[in-house]
């Protein structure tokens, strides 16, 4: 049904009646959230190289100009984030950059790494050692690649963007919906708590938006692994002049997402790119990762809001704001939060986590969550809803 799906053997059938029902949704049909959440992160742009050349993206640099962080730079960055009270190391880079950039491939080889994913694993180990939980967005992956990286990540993600064939993805090097759907499926097969989302305003139709949301729902119903879906509007930048979608359009898309998705899947909007306060009543319950120490390297012209601005958004909606981990509560095994599921204070109160129906987190992550050090205690406090709502000046 979707471009490229046959090539990857992705069998997804979206019922036309479901599409029509979703197209009829209005903001009044979505329930406002009971609370708003966010994750305190440090953004780690491992490399600015990418095999794709999407016309709306300012993140990638052309061959000859792309950078690759050393592990010393990674350590310095994540240590700064941990010192600032962050819980998440957000590793981001373009798809398979060493396939296109000979300088990046050569550098990785000199450092003793087979490819960028081998290097990502080493960077994740650095983050864990410094007291952060890795969340990696390395682009399209196979099931085998997920299996290699899953033990070192609390969660992972890739934006579906759209199930449509749009001009924004044109060129000799183009991503296809089939590739992205295959990646989301592979994450589910391996059992990776996963973040995905749609990009609004890159040439897709309303029907495309509905089908994209329903495709995500179908994969989540199959594997139970999607923890949040981002509804992100495109923004003008130095490489493109895509018109920012109107507020009315975004309110409608957010409402469609909330109605389409199961209750346990959060609907997220980036507060530095959208009028979040106006979208919360349409079903937004998460504001994503916000960093007190690093820029949004994917959208460098749009600064992260300070925590007080997040608080203002929650106050305007009349709901509490809470900090969360990069992996959602339902994926946490009880043992990860302390001995016998007790709080650090030893009062015998049950931890907030519930037993999952499969192994979502592996030993490197559960060991980090349960560690008897300042970082482990910070994770457990955040998981219980006791995270400090403050960001250093």
N, C-alpha and C positions, 0 to 999 in steps of 0.2 A: 504493500500500500504506500509506503513512504520511500522516497528516493534513496537508493542504496541498500534498502532493507534486505532484498533478495540476496545481494552479494554476501551479506553477513549472516544469512539464515535467521533473521529476526522475524518471527511470526507474530505480528500484532494486528488484530482486526478491531477497528473502532466502529461501533454501531452508529449509523447515521442518526438514529433517534436520540442517542446520547449527545451527539454533537448539537442537534437542534435544541434540545433542552438546555444545554449550556449556553448557547447563543441567546437564549431568551432571558438569561439571568441579568438582574440589575443589582446595584449596590444594596438596595433594600432587602434583597434575598439572602444576604450574608450576615452572619452573627458577628458582633463585635467580640474581641477577645476578653478573657478574664484577667489577663496580665500580658506584659511585654517582656521579652528577654533579649539579651545580647551576650556576645562572647568577647572577652578582652584578649586581643591578640597582638602579635608582632608579625609584621608582613616581611617575608623573606623571599625576594625575587631572585631565585637561584641562578637563572640566566634569562636574558632578554631575547634570546634566539627562539624562533618558531618556524616550523616548516610551512605554516599557512600565512597568507597575506590578506586577511579579512579587511575590507575597506573601512570599517568603523573602528579598528583597533589601533591604539597608540602605544600599546605595551611593547611590541616587538621592535627590535632594531635590525637593520639590514645587515647582511654578511659584511664583515670587516669592522662593524661598529658594535656588535653585540658583546655583552659582558658576561662573565661567569664568576660568581662569588667563590672565593676560596673557603675552605672549612674554617680557617681562622676568622674570616669575616663573618661566616655564619655563626660561629661561637660568640663573637662579640655582640652581634645583633640579638641573638636569642637570650644571652645573659642580661643584656639591657632590658629586654622585655620581661624576663623573670623578676628582675629587681624592681620593675614597675608594677608588679602584681598581675602580670598577664598569665593566662593558662594555656594559650594556643600559639603554636608556631605555624603560621600559614605559609606553606611552601607553594609558590606559583612559578610556572614557566610555560613556554610554548610547547606545542606537540613535537615530539621527536626532533629536537633542535640539532642534535649531532648528525642527523641524516643530511641536512642541508648546509650546515656551517662547518667547513673543514677546520677552521681555527678552533672552534669549540671541541670538535672531535679530537683534534690533535692535543689540546690542552688536557682533556680527560685522560687520554692515553698516557701522557707524560706523568700525570698524577697517579696512574695505576688503576684506572677505572675503565670497565668495558664500555659503558655508555652512560647516558644521563640518569637512567633509572638506578643503576648501580651506585652512582654518585649521590642520588637523592636518598638512598638507604643510609649512606654514611652520614648525610646531613641530618636525617631524622634521629640517628643515634646520638649526634651531638646535642640536638634539642632535648632529647630525653635526659641526657647526662646533665644538662644545665637546668632542668626542672620545668620543661614545657611539654605539652602534648602535641605531637605533630598532626596537622590536617593538611594533606597534600592535594593539589590540583594539577596533576601532570599531563592533562589532556587525555586522548584516547588510549586505552590500555586493553590488553587481552586478559583472559582469565588467568593465565599463568603469571603475567606481570602483577596482577592484583594479589595473587597468592604470595608472591615474593615480598610485596610491600606492605600487605595488611598487618603483619605482626608488629610493624614499627609505626603504625598510624592509628590514632584514636578514631579518626574518620577520614573520608576522602570525598572528592567531588569532581564533577565536570558539568558545565552548562550544556543542556540540550540545545538551547537557544530557540530552535524551531524545527518542526518536522517538514517544513516547506523547502523547496529548492529556490533560494533567493539570490538576487544579483550580488548582494553583499558578500557572498561566499564564492564569487566567481573567480576565474583565473586558472592557471595550470595547476596550482596547488590549492585545492579546495576541500573543505570538510563537507561531509554529507550527513544527512540525518541518520542514515543507516549506521555509519561509524559511531555516532554518539549514542544511539539506541543500543548498539552492541556493547558499548562500554558500560552503560547503566545496567544492562542485563548481566554482564560479566561480574560487576561488583555485587550484584544480588546473588549470583551463583556461589561466589566465594564467601559471602557473608560480611560485607563491609558497610558499616553505617555511612549513609551516602547523602550528599547534597547535590541537587541539580536545580535547573530553573529554565525560564524562558526569557528571551531578550525581545523587548517590545519596541517596534519602530524601525525594523531593518528591511521592510518590504513585504512582510507577511500579512495575510488577510485575517479577518476575525475568525473565519473557519479554521485557518491554520493555527491560531492561538488555542482554540477549543480542542483541536485534534492533538496538539502538543501536550496540553494538560492531561487529556485522557490517556495519551500514550504513557506518560509518567505514572498515572494512577494504575494503569494495567500492569506495568512492570513492578510497581510496589505491591500490588495485590498478589502477584506471583511470588515475590521474595521477601516482602516485609522490611526492606532495607532503607527506604527513603526517609530521612529524618526531617528534611526541610526542602521547600521549593522556593527559589528566589524569583520574584517578578521584577525584572530590572528594565527600566526604560533606557533607550539609547540616548546619548548626550552628544551635542556637537563637540568637535575637537579639531585639532590641526590637520587631521587626515580626511575628515569627512564633514559633510554638512547635513547629515540626517536630522530631520526636524524632531525635536523632543516631543513625544506624545503628550496630548493635552491631559489635564488633570481628570477630566470626565472620562477619557479613554482609560487612564490608569485605574481609576476607581472601578470601572466595569471589569477590567482584566483581573484585578485583585479579587473582586467578588466572584468571578468565574473560577479562579483558582481555589478559593475557600469552599465553594460549593462542590467542585469537582473532586477534591482530595479528601481522604479519610481524616477524621478528627485528629488522629495522632500525628499527622504530618503538618508541620508548621508552614505558614506562609510568611515569607520574609521579603522586605524591601530594603534596599541600601539607603540609609538616612542621609548620606552625602550626595545622592543623585536624585532623590525624589522628595516630594512634599509628604513626608511620612505621616505627619499629624493628620493630614486629610485622608490618608489611606487606611489608617488603623481601624476606623469604624466599619470598613468594608471587609474586615477579616484578617488583617495583618496581626500576627502575634509575636514576631521576632524581627529584630533590627540588625541581625547579622554580626559579623566580626567588626569591632571598632578598636583602633590601636591608639594608645596614648604616646607611642614612641616612634612610629614609622608612618610614612605616607601611604596613600592608596596608589600603588605603583601602576595599577591598571588604568586608573582614572586620575592622573596626577594633578589635573586642574581643579579637582573637587576634594576639598579637605574633609577629613573625618570630623564629625561633630564632637565637641567635648561632652563629657558625661552629663553635665548640667543641661545640655540641649536634649539629650535622650530623656532625662528626667522631665523636662518641659513637655516633650511629646507624650510621655505616659500620663503626666498630670492633666494635660488637655483632654486626653481620652478617658480620664477618670479611672485608671487602672494602675496597679503597682508595677514597678520596674524591678527585674531581677537579673542577676548575672547567671550565666550557665557555662558549662564546659563545652568544648567543641564536639563532644559526643553527647547525645541526648540521654536523659535519665533512663529511658526504658532499655537501653543497650548495656547498661552497667550491671555487672554481676554484683550481688550484695557483698561478697568478700573483698571487692576492690575498694570498699569504703572504710575498711577497718576490721579488726578482729571480731568475728561473730556478728558482723553487721552493727557494731556499737559505734556511737559517736566518739570523737577524740576525748571528750570530757568524761567518758566512762560512766555516763548516767544510765546506760542500758537502753536508751531510746533507739528505735529501729532506724537504720539508714534509709534514705529515700529511694534507693534502687530496688527494683523488683527483679526476680530471677528471669532471665531471658529464655526463650525456647530453643536457642542455639548458641554456639560460641561466637559471639560478635567481636570480642576483644581477646587478644593473645597475651602471653605472659609478659613481654616487654612493657605493654601498656598497663596491664593490671598490676604489675610490680611497681610501676611508677606511681599509679594511683594510690596504692596501699603503702607507699614508703613512709617510714617514720622519720620524716624530715620536714623542713618548713614548706617545701613544695607539695609534698603529699598532703600535708594538713591543709594547705590552701585549696587543693583540688577537692578534698572532702568537704571543706566548708562551703565552697561554691556549689557542689552537688546537692548539699542539704539546703541551699538557699540562704546561707549565712555569709556569702561573699561580700567583702567590703565595697560599697558603692562609692568609690572615690578614685580619682585619677590625679597623680601628682602634677603640680604646676610645672 
